[in-house]
C-alpha cells in the first residue's frame, strides 16, 4: 500500500540509475535512481519508467511523482526523463 509523500505534484530529480534486483541470469529487473543527497527512489515501471533499464550507471533527469510506501521507501512514477550522460 502506498501513501503520497507531501503532494501529487511532479518533482524533478537528478541521479544515477543503478540495478537493485537481478534475474537468475544476472540481468537487472529492478532499478533505482540514486541522488547526490544519498536518497534512493525505486523506479515504477508503469509509463516510461521501464525504459530506464537501458540506462544503467548513467546520469538521468526524471520528472515524476514521488510516492512513499508505508515502510518508508520511496518510489518515483516517471512522467518524463532525459539522459544526462555516463558517470
Wavefront OBJ file of the C-alpha trace (Angstrom):
o trace
v 0.000 0.000 0.000
v 1.282 3.465 -0.871
v 0.727 6.896 0.504
v 1.615 10.223 -1.024
v 4.806 11.911 0.062
v 3.717 15.538 0.573
v 1.736 16.113 -2.639
v 0.750 14.792 -6.039
v 2.863 17.444 -7.765
v 5.569 16.412 -10.188
v 9.128 16.639 -8.905
v 12.383 16.848 -10.836
v 15.258 14.651 -9.646
v 18.791 14.077 -10.947
v 20.742 10.927 -10.224
v 22.316 7.680 -11.344
v 20.308 4.641 -12.426
v 21.519 1.531 -10.578
v 20.266 -2.064 -10.529
v 18.762 -3.342 -7.260
v 17.410 -6.769 -8.279
v 18.575 -9.314 -10.838
v 17.036 -12.352 -12.530
v 18.678 -15.811 -12.403
v 20.756 -14.906 -15.491
v 22.199 -11.779 -13.870
v 20.120 -9.237 -15.809
v 18.752 -6.236 -13.938
v 14.997 -6.485 -13.369
v 14.530 -3.660 -10.794
v 16.295 -0.314 -10.789
v 16.538 2.807 -8.698
v 17.513 6.432 -9.063
v 20.268 7.297 -6.580
v 20.633 11.023 -5.930
v 23.551 13.146 -4.697
v 21.849 13.534 -1.301
v 22.019 9.711 -0.964
v 18.294 9.107 -1.386
v 17.160 6.043 -3.303
v 13.987 6.127 -5.401
v 12.713 2.836 -6.789
v 11.608 3.303 -10.407
v 7.948 2.486 -11.056
v 7.760 0.525 -14.313
v 4.446 1.999 -15.432
v 4.734 4.563 -18.201
v 8.264 5.328 -19.411
v 9.918 4.035 -16.223
v 10.785 0.613 -17.640
v 12.716 2.283 -20.498
v 15.311 3.342 -17.911
v 16.582 -0.269 -17.712
v 18.734 0.547 -20.736
v 20.485 3.421 -18.939
v 22.239 1.623 -16.088
v 25.023 3.667 -14.466
v 24.067 6.807 -16.376
v 23.059 10.226 -15.057
v 19.348 10.831 -15.619
v 16.974 13.742 -15.024
v 13.500 12.490 -14.113
v 10.251 14.401 -13.833
v 7.638 12.422 -11.972
v 5.536 11.831 -8.902
v 7.180 10.604 -5.715
v 5.264 8.059 -3.671
v 6.263 6.867 -0.210
v 5.368 3.339 0.848
v 4.269 2.589 4.388
v 7.700 1.069 5.094
v 9.287 4.464 4.283
v 10.807 3.503 0.936
v 10.449 5.985 -1.917
v 9.193 5.251 -5.436
v 9.010 7.554 -8.419
v 6.449 7.258 -11.177
v 8.255 8.636 -14.228
v 6.440 11.135 -16.451
v 9.464 12.276 -18.499
v 13.201 11.687 -18.405
v 16.394 12.948 -20.041
v 19.728 11.174 -20.265
v 22.461 13.486 -18.997
v 25.409 11.194 -19.731
v 27.618 8.452 -18.357
v 29.273 8.720 -14.969
l 1 2 3 4 5 6 7 8 9 10 11 12 13 14 15 16 17 18 19 20 21 22 23 24 25 26 27 28 29 30 31 32 33 34 35 36 37 38 39 40 41 42 43 44 45 46 47 48 49 50 51 52 53 54 55 56 57 58 59 60 61 62 63 64 65 66 67 68 69 70 71 72 73 74 75 76 77 78 79 80 81 82 83 84 85 86 87
